[in-house]
Amino acid sequence: MKLMTFTAPTPAQALKAAQRECGEDALVVSTKQIRKKTLSQPALYEVVVAVEDAPRKAQKRSKPAASEKASAPRENVRASRPADDPEEVLVNISEAARQISEIANVTRPEPRSAAPKFQVTEEPAAAPEAAKREMEELKAIKGELIKLADKVKLIQHMVWEEKKPSANGAIPPEFAEIYRIAKQSGMDPGHLDEIMRLTLEHMPLQMRTSSETVRRYFRTLLRKMVPVRLERELVPPQKKIMMLVGPTGVGKTTTLAKLAARYAYLMEKKYKVGIITLDTYRIGAVEQLMQYAKMMRIGIEAVVDPPEFLTALQTLSHMDIILIDTVGSSQYDKEKIDKLQQFLASNTDVGIDVSLVMGAPTKLEDLRAIYRNFSPLGIDTLIFTKLDETRGFGNIFSLVYETEKPLSYLSVGQEVPDDLLKADSDYLVECLMEGRARKVKR
């Protein structure tokens, strides 16, 4: 008997080489991996077989085996495929797994009368080690397939009908999904291009390996687009007067009722709250607000002109917080907006914080017009309502980015007082990326 060594990229290929060279009666002594697979070169396996002396070997090889003849056509077909043919890779993996299974199950050579196609004997520890190595390789292959699936998902989103950022010319495939989401959210294309430019310029290359890392970085940039006015505790003798202005139908009165309940009952520190309503034109508006005030045991004053407004402010001067409801008006109704300005100008003692209330489903162009025409009132903060009635939030990001006015509150439903949230940039980013506004439990 003598030992012969054969090497190949897979155990199956090494075993086949040994079979072709030494015949069917060769016995496998050991199988081991002598080089791991790298990016530049394949793995290398070594198979050591024991063969009989030359005379018997020659005798055996003088008669071609029927199984060898039968396998010849298959070898020819497989040899014609490229080395990196996916089907060839799968066949090699399958054959290697089958061969490893045979090696693991065989503990001693069968009698020659059984005439096995290929007899295998090796040390008991070798087979488990080989099987373990094969499992590690299969896990590595699975990991590569997961990465490939992620790339395929990204490529599926790369149907570019939109204009790509002019500063970069092309968007890497990892950014395709977030670009599509932001574009469909109603964000201004120029703002989106600017965000993408900043992302491509400043994001480290190693973070672009998957769509998940790209999304995290993109979320960070979106958060920086949204300034937020933090809710601070009032320290006596500090007072706060807050006027809600905006177009018709955006929910100013309901939002004011939510704020009143929040300040009077829901915050850690309970404040004394008073309400002034200037909305005496709309039928039922005063009755609705008075009903809210009665339920919350809050003082309320209704006024129709600037002198009465000053009197109401004086009447409620002992309150910590005064909330002012105004009549809704079209952003193009300059007369009503000018009258609101007269109310503001009549008060010179205490500054009034003006919050512009707008509906989230409003188109970006209309939001711009609303802000532009109400801006003579001196807008301090923005409040967005009806977040639960839209699936696109990019218009909010774009308006805040343009005006640089902070958000103070968000409304996500009609329930008083539950559906009012302090403005939160993380929450808005989540709304944009998920395409919906979820209600947050207190």
C-alpha positions as CSV (number, residue, x, y, z in Angstrom):
1,M,0.0,0.0,0.0
2,K,1.1,3.5,-0.6
3,L,-0.4,7.0,0.1
4,M,-1.2,9.6,-2.5
5,T,-2.4,13.2,-2.0
6,F,-4.9,15.1,-4.1
7,T,-6.0,18.8,-3.8
8,A,-8.9,20.7,-5.2
9,P,-11.2,23.6,-4.3
10,T,-13.9,21.3,-2.9
11,P,-13.7,17.8,-1.2
12,A,-15.9,16.4,-4.0
13,Q,-13.5,17.5,-6.7
14,A,-10.5,16.1,-4.8
15,L,-12.2,12.8,-4.3
16,K,-13.1,12.6,-8.0
17,A,-9.5,13.3,-8.9
18,A,-8.3,10.5,-6.6
19,Q,-10.9,8.2,-8.2
20,R,-9.8,8.9,-11.7
21,E,-6.1,8.5,-10.8
22,C,-6.2,5.5,-8.5
23,G,-9.4,3.6,-9.4
24,E,-12.4,2.6,-7.4
25,D,-10.6,0.5,-4.7
26,A,-8.6,3.4,-3.3
27,L,-9.3,4.1,0.4
28,V,-9.6,7.6,1.8
29,V,-7.3,8.1,4.7
30,S,-8.0,11.7,5.5
31,T,-9.8,14.8,4.3
32,K,-8.9,18.3,5.5
33,Q,-9.0,22.0,4.4
34,I,-5.5,23.4,3.9
35,R,-6.5,26.9,2.8
36,K,-9.6,29.0,3.5
37,K,-11.5,30.8,0.8
38,T,-10.5,34.5,0.3
39,L,-11.6,37.2,-2.1
40,S,-8.7,36.5,-4.4
41,Q,-8.4,32.7,-4.3
42,P,-10.7,29.7,-3.7
43,A,-10.5,27.3,-0.8
44,L,-8.2,24.3,-1.1
45,Y,-8.9,20.8,0.3
46,E,-6.5,17.9,0.6
47,V,-7.5,14.2,0.3
48,V,-5.1,11.5,1.2
49,V,-5.9,8.0,-0.3
50,A,-4.2,4.6,0.1
51,V,-3.7,2.5,-3.0
52,E,-2.3,-1.0,-3.5
53,D,1.0,-1.8,-5.2
54,A,1.5,-1.0,-8.8
55,P,0.7,-4.5,-10.3
56,R,-2.7,-4.7,-8.8
57,K,-3.4,-1.1,-9.6
58,A,-2.4,-1.6,-13.2
59,Q,-4.6,-4.7,-13.3
60,K,-7.6,-2.8,-11.9
61,R,-7.1,0.1,-14.3
62,S,-6.8,-2.1,-17.3
63,K,-10.5,-2.7,-17.1
64,P,-12.5,0.6,-17.4
65,A,-15.2,0.7,-14.8
66,A,-18.8,0.8,-16.0
67,S,-19.6,3.6,-13.5
68,E,-16.7,5.6,-14.8
69,K,-18.0,5.2,-18.4
70,A,-21.5,6.2,-17.3
71,S,-20.2,9.3,-15.6
72,A,-18.2,10.5,-18.6
73,P,-20.9,12.3,-20.4
74,R,-21.9,14.2,-17.3
75,E,-18.3,15.3,-16.7
76,N,-18.1,16.5,-20.3
77,V,-21.2,18.6,-19.9
78,R,-20.1,20.1,-16.7
79,A,-16.7,20.9,-18.0
80,S,-18.3,23.0,-20.7
81,R,-19.8,25.4,-18.1
82,P,-18.0,28.5,-16.9
83,A,-16.1,28.1,-13.6
84,D,-18.4,30.6,-11.9
85,D,-21.7,29.1,-13.3
86,P,-24.3,29.3,-10.5
87,E,-25.6,25.8,-11.4
88,E,-22.0,24.5,-11.2
89,V,-21.6,26.1,-7.7
90,L,-24.9,24.6,-6.5
91,V,-23.9,21.1,-7.9
92,N,-20.5,21.3,-6.1
93,I,-22.1,22.3,-2.9
94,S,-24.6,19.5,-3.2
95,E,-22.0,16.9,-4.0
96,A,-19.7,18.1,-1.3
97,A,-22.5,17.8,1.3
98,R,-23.4,14.3,0.1
99,Q,-19.7,13.2,0.2
100,I,-19.2,14.6,3.7
101,S,-22.4,12.8,4.8
102,E,-21.0,9.5,3.4
103,I,-17.6,10.1,5.1
104,A,-19.3,10.8,8.4
105,N,-21.5,7.6,8.2
106,V,-18.8,5.2,7.2
107,T,-16.7,3.8,10.1
108,R,-14.9,0.9,8.3
109,P,-14.4,-0.4,4.7
110,E,-17.0,-2.8,3.5
111,P,-16.0,-6.2,2.1
112,R,-14.8,-6.1,-1.5
113,S,-17.7,-8.3,-2.5
114,A,-20.0,-5.4,-1.8
115,A,-18.2,-3.5,-4.5
116,P,-18.9,0.0,-3.3
117,K,-18.3,2.7,-5.9
118,F,-15.9,4.4,-3.6
119,Q,-14.7,3.0,-0.2
120,V,-13.9,5.5,2.5
121,T,-12.0,5.1,5.8
122,E,-10.7,7.9,8.0
123,E,-10.1,8.8,11.6
124,P,-13.3,9.3,13.6
125,A,-12.6,13.0,14.3
126,A,-11.9,13.9,10.7
127,A,-15.5,13.6,9.5
128,P,-17.1,15.9,12.1
129,E,-14.4,18.5,11.5
130,A,-15.0,18.4,7.8
131,A,-18.8,18.6,8.3
132,K,-18.2,21.6,10.6
133,R,-16.1,23.3,8.0
134,E,-18.8,22.7,5.4
135,M,-21.5,24.1,7.7
136,E,-19.3,27.2,8.2
137,E,-19.0,27.6,4.4
138,L,-22.8,27.2,4.0
139,K,-23.4,29.9,6.6
140,A,-21.0,32.2,4.8
141,I,-22.9,31.5,1.5
142,K,-26.2,32.2,3.3
143,G,-24.8,35.6,4.5
144,E,-23.7,36.5,0.9
145,L,-27.2,35.6,-0.4
146,I,-28.8,37.9,2.2
147,K,-26.6,40.7,1.1
148,L,-27.5,39.9,-2.5
149,A,-31.2,40.0,-1.7
150,D,-30.7,43.4,-0.1
151,K,-29.1,44.7,-3.2
152,V,-31.9,43.3,-5.4
153,K,-34.5,45.1,-3.2
154,L,-32.6,48.3,-3.7
155,I,-32.4,47.9,-7.4
156,Q,-36.1,47.3,-7.6
157,H,-36.7,50.8,-6.4
158,M,-34.3,52.3,-9.0
159,V,-36.9,53.3,-11.6
160,W,-35.9,56.9,-12.0
161,E,-38.5,59.1,-13.3
162,E,-37.4,61.9,-11.0
163,K,-34.6,64.3,-11.5
164,K,-31.5,63.2,-9.8
165,P,-29.4,65.6,-7.7
166,S,-27.6,67.8,-10.2
167,A,-24.5,68.1,-7.9
168,N,-23.9,64.4,-8.1
169,G,-25.4,63.2,-11.3
170,A,-26.3,59.7,-10.0
171,I,-27.5,58.2,-6.8
172,P,-25.9,55.0,-5.5
173,P,-28.3,52.0,-5.4
174,E,-28.2,52.0,-1.6
175,F,-30.0,55.4,-1.6
176,A,-32.7,54.5,-4.0
177,E,-35.4,53.5,-1.5
178,I,-35.1,56.5,0.8
179,Y,-35.0,58.8,-2.3
180,R,-38.2,57.3,-3.5
181,I,-39.9,57.5,-0.1
182,A,-38.9,61.2,0.4
183,K,-39.9,62.1,-3.1
184,Q,-43.4,60.6,-2.7
185,S,-43.9,62.3,0.7
186,G,-44.4,65.7,-1.0
187,M,-41.0,67.1,-0.1
188,D,-39.7,69.9,-2.3
189,P,-37.4,68.3,-4.9
190,G,-34.7,71.0,-4.3
191,H,-34.7,70.3,-0.6
192,L,-34.5,66.5,-1.2
193,D,-31.6,67.0,-3.6
194,E,-29.8,69.1,-1.0
195,I,-30.3,66.4,1.6
196,M,-29.0,63.8,-0.8
197,R,-26.0,65.9,-1.6
198,L,-25.1,66.3,2.0
199,T,-25.6,62.6,2.6
200,L,-23.3,61.6,-0.2
201,E,-20.7,64.1,0.8
202,H,-20.5,63.4,4.5
203,M,-21.6,59.8,4.9
204,P,-18.5,57.5,5.4
205,L,-18.1,54.9,2.6
206,Q,-18.1,52.0,5.0
207,M,-21.7,52.9,6.1
208,R,-23.0,52.5,2.6
209,T,-22.9,48.7,2.8
210,S,-26.7,48.3,3.3
211,S,-29.9,50.1,3.0
212,E,-30.4,50.0,6.8
213,T,-27.2,52.1,7.6
214,V,-28.2,54.5,4.8
215,R,-31.7,55.0,6.3
216,R,-30.2,55.7,9.8
217,Y,-27.9,58.4,8.4
218,F,-30.7,59.9,6.3
219,R,-33.0,60.0,9.4
220,T,-30.3,62.0,11.2
221,L,-30.2,64.6,8.4
222,L,-34.0,64.8,8.4
223,R,-34.1,65.4,12.2
224,K,-31.8,68.4,11.7
225,M,-34.3,69.9,9.2
226,V,-37.0,70.3,12.0
227,P,-36.4,72.8,14.7
228,V,-38.6,72.3,17.8
229,R,-39.8,74.7,20.4
230,L,-39.4,72.9,23.7
231,E,-42.1,73.2,26.3
232,R,-40.7,75.0,29.4
233,E,-42.0,75.4,32.9
234,L,-43.2,78.8,33.8
235,V,-41.7,80.4,36.9
236,P,-43.8,83.1,38.6
237,P,-44.3,85.9,37.8
238,Q,-43.9,84.6,34.3
239,K,-47.1,84.4,32.2
240,K,-47.8,83.1,28.7
241,I,-50.3,84.5,26.2
242,M,-50.7,82.3,23.1
243,M,-52.8,83.2,20.0
244,L,-53.7,80.6,17.5
245,V,-54.2,81.9,13.9
246,G,-54.7,80.1,10.6
247,P,-57.0,79.3,7.7
248,T,-60.5,77.9,8.1
249,G,-61.1,74.3,8.8
250,V,-57.7,73.3,10.3
251,G,-59.0,72.7,13.8
252,K,-57.8,75.8,15.7
253,T,-60.6,75.7,18.3
254,T,-60.2,71.9,19.0
255,T,-56.4,72.4,19.2
256,L,-57.0,75.3,21.7
257,A,-59.2,73.1,23.9
258,K,-56.5,70.4,23.9
259,L,-53.9,72.9,24.9
260,A,-56.1,74.2,27.7
261,A,-56.6,70.7,29.1
262,R,-52.9,70.0,28.8
263,Y,-51.8,73.1,30.7
264,A,-54.6,72.8,33.3
265,Y,-54.5,69.1,34.1
266,L,-52.0,67.0,32.2
267,M,-48.7,68.5,32.9
268,E,-46.6,67.8,35.9
269,K,-47.2,71.4,37.1
270,K,-50.9,72.5,36.9
271,Y,-51.4,76.0,35.6
272,K,-54.3,78.4,35.9
273,V,-55.6,78.8,32.3
274,G,-58.0,81.4,30.8
275,I,-59.5,81.5,27.3
276,I,-60.3,84.5,25.0
277,T,-62.2,83.9,21.8
278,L,-62.3,86.4,18.9
279,D,-64.3,84.0,16.7
280,T,-67.8,85.6,17.2
281,Y,-68.6,85.3,13.4
282,R,-69.0,81.6,13.1
283,I,-72.3,80.1,14.3
284,G,-71.8,77.8,17.3
285,A,-68.0,78.6,17.7
286,V,-68.5,80.5,21.0
287,E,-70.9,77.8,22.3
288,Q,-68.5,75.0,21.4
289,L,-65.6,76.7,23.2
290,M,-67.7,77.7,26.2
291,Q,-68.8,74.1,26.6
292,Y,-65.1,73.0,26.6
293,A,-64.3,75.7,29.2
294,K,-67.3,74.7,31.4
295,M,-66.2,71.0,31.4
296,M,-62.6,72.0,32.3
297,R,-63.7,74.7,34.8
298,I,-61.7,77.4,32.9
299,G,-62.6,81.1,32.6
300,I,-63.5,82.3,29.1
301,E,-64.1,85.8,27.6
302,A,-65.6,86.6,24.1
303,V,-64.7,89.8,22.5
304,V,-65.4,91.6,19.2
305,D,-63.0,94.5,19.0
306,P,-59.6,95.6,20.3
307,P,-60.9,97.6,23.3
308,E,-62.9,94.6,24.5
309,F,-59.7,92.5,23.9
310,L,-57.7,94.7,26.3
311,T,-60.5,94.4,28.9
312,A,-60.5,90.6,28.6
313,L,-56.7,90.5,29.0
314,Q,-57.1,92.6,32.2
315,T,-59.8,90.3,33.5
316,L,-57.7,87.2,33.1
317,S,-54.5,88.8,34.3
318,H,-54.3,86.5,37.3
319,M,-54.0,83.5,35.0
320,D,-50.7,81.8,34.3
321,I,-51.6,81.0,30.7
322,I,-54.1,82.8,28.4
323,L,-55.1,81.1,25.1
324,I,-56.7,83.2,22.3
325,D,-58.9,81.6,19.7
326,T,-59.3,83.6,16.4
327,V,-61.7,83.5,13.5
328,G,-60.5,81.3,10.6
329,S,-59.9,83.1,7.4
330,S,-58.6,82.4,4.0
331,Q,-54.9,83.2,3.5
332,Y,-56.1,85.5,0.7
333,D,-58.6,87.4,2.9
334,K,-56.3,90.4,3.7
335,E,-59.1,92.3,5.6
336,K,-59.5,89.6,8.3
337,I,-55.8,89.2,8.7
338,D,-55.4,93.0,9.1
339,K,-58.0,93.0,11.8
340,L,-56.1,90.3,13.7
341,Q,-53.1,92.5,13.5
342,Q,-55.1,95.3,15.1
343,F,-55.8,93.1,18.1
344,L,-52.1,92.3,18.5
345,A,-51.1,95.9,18.2
346,S,-53.6,97.0,20.9
347,N,-51.7,95.0,23.5
348,T,-48.3,96.6,24.5
349,D,-47.8,95.3,28.0
350,V,-47.4,91.6,27.5
351,G,-45.9,89.9,24.4
352,I,-48.3,87.5,22.6
353,D,-46.9,84.3,21.2
354,V,-48.5,83.7,17.8
355,S,-48.8,80.1,16.6
356,L,-49.8,79.5,13.0
357,V,-52.1,76.4,12.8
358,M,-52.1,74.4,9.5
359,G,-53.4,71.1,8.3
360,A,-50.8,68.4,7.5
361,P,-52.7,67.2,4.3
362,T,-52.3,70.7,2.8
363,K,-50.1,70.9,-0.4
364,L,-46.7,72.5,0.0
365,E,-47.6,75.4,-2.3
366,D,-50.7,76.2,-0.3
367,L,-48.7,76.0,3.0
368,R,-46.2,78.5,1.6
369,A,-49.1,80.9,0.7
370,I,-50.7,80.5,4.1
371,Y,-47.4,81.2,5.9
372,R,-46.6,84.1,3.6
373,N,-49.9,85.9,4.0
374,F,-50.2,85.3,7.8
375,S,-46.5,86.3,8.4
376,P,-47.3,90.0,9.0
377,L,-48.8,88.8,12.3
378,G,-45.3,87.9,13.5
379,I,-45.4,84.1,13.5
380,D,-43.4,82.5,16.4
381,T,-44.2,78.8,16.1
382,L,-46.0,76.4,13.8
383,I,-48.7,73.8,14.8
384,F,-49.7,71.1,12.4
385,T,-53.1,69.3,12.8
386,K,-54.7,66.3,11.1
387,L,-51.5,64.2,10.8
388,D,-53.7,61.1,10.9
389,E,-55.4,62.2,7.7
390,T,-52.4,62.1,5.4
391,R,-49.7,59.7,4.2
392,G,-47.2,62.4,3.1
393,F,-45.2,64.5,5.5
394,G,-42.5,65.9,3.2
395,N,-44.5,69.2,2.9
396,I,-44.0,69.8,6.7
397,F,-40.3,69.2,6.4
398,S,-40.0,71.6,3.4
399,L,-42.0,74.4,5.0
400,V,-40.1,74.3,8.3
401,Y,-36.8,74.1,6.4
402,E,-37.7,77.2,4.4
403,T,-39.2,79.3,7.1
404,E,-36.9,78.2,9.9
405,K,-39.8,78.5,12.3
406,P,-39.9,75.9,15.1
407,L,-42.7,73.4,15.6
408,S,-44.5,73.5,19.0
409,Y,-47.3,70.9,18.8
410,L,-48.8,68.2,16.6
411,S,-52.4,67.0,16.5
412,V,-53.1,63.4,15.4
413,G,-56.8,63.2,15.9
414,Q,-60.0,64.8,17.2
415,E,-60.0,63.5,20.8
416,V,-59.7,66.2,23.5
417,P,-57.2,66.2,25.1
418,D,-55.5,62.9,24.1
419,D,-54.6,63.6,20.5
420,L,-52.1,66.4,21.0
421,L,-48.3,65.8,21.1
422,K,-45.4,68.0,21.8
423,A,-43.5,68.5,18.6
424,D,-40.8,65.9,18.2
425,S,-38.4,65.7,15.2
426,D,-37.9,61.9,15.7
427,Y,-41.6,61.3,15.6
428,L,-42.0,63.4,12.4
429,V,-39.1,61.5,10.7
430,E,-40.8,58.2,11.6
431,C,-44.0,59.5,10.1
432,L,-42.3,60.4,6.8
433,M,-40.4,57.1,6.5
434,E,-43.3,54.9,7.4
435,G,-45.9,56.9,5.6
436,R,-48.3,57.2,8.5
437,A,-48.8,59.0,11.9
438,R,-49.2,56.7,14.8
439,K,-51.0,57.7,18.0
440,V,-48.7,57.8,21.0
441,K,-50.1,56.6,24.3
442,R,-49.6,58.9,27.2
